[in-house]
Amino acid sequence: MPSNPIFKVIFYNQNQVFEIFVRGIFQSDMYGFVEVEEFVFGERSQLVVDPSEEKLKNEFAGVKRSYIPAHSIVRIDEVESEGMPKVIDVKPGEKSNTISYPFGKPKPPGE
């Protein structure tokens, strides 16, 4: 196992799917949140600029640690190296093959 693993975290945020790469991921002390830290962005040539990656760099600029609601997370993978971080817009009413995990206390029948 690598001494400094990289994780790919995919999660929903305000009608968008974010795909980020981080070095640290933990169960948060705040119930229902996952803590991510040490964001990894590729050092690519300045000639080719990916707007999606630039948007993520700006979104997380100056962020030391972020807390993501557990029900927003789609998937977490440990990867060998970082890839291209992405932001994908999800249009309202668009068909998707993923659904949010239901949270909350179920109501008894008849209420």
Protein Blocks (a to p, Z undefined) as FASTA:
>chain_A
ZZbdcddddddeehiacddddfbdcddfbghiacdehiadddddfkbccfklmmmmmmmg
oiabdcddfklpmbdcddfbdcddddddddehiacfbdcddedjdddehZZ
